[in-house]
Amino acid sequence: MLIACVALAGCDQANMVSQGKSQTWDKDTFLPQDAAMQTPVPGSVPRDQPNQPVGQPTSMTPALLARGHERYDIFCTPCHGLAGQGDGMIVQRGFPKPPAFTDDRLMRAKAQYFYDVISTGRGTMYSYAEQVPPADLWAIAAYIRALQVSQRPTFADLPTEDQAKLMDPAK
């Protein structure tokens, strides 16, 4: 106890508060190019410029769906599962089950709904706005829509030749 008191008595708060430090554009011989501030790493996002919203894509492209698939596998499958049925690994371990994307309510939902839920959260799902850039939110929403269509196709969704085969099995 005595040692701690002696050590604390030796601390001078004034020196800690008013210590020398580099300002943004000061010269500093320790770092390359004698600058105190270094160029940010490519792809870094400034803390004072959060992700800006982007508009909804006008069409689903293979590149958009591929990106959405990749992001969905990373961020969504732990709860929603690979097919979007709400049977992910976390659910299998006791976390509350999210609704399946093939529920009637979600089948009728617009892509904006999925974008909003992913970015702001809902129920036990928390916001992914900090982890997922806005363009990727749209990609995930597009992929969710593709999952829905793949699991509950309608007759009209089928190509014409497949519709003909169903109408006349002899073909």
Order of alpha helices (4+ residues) and beta strands (2+ residues): alpha-alpha-alpha-alpha-alpha-alpha-alpha-alpha-alpha
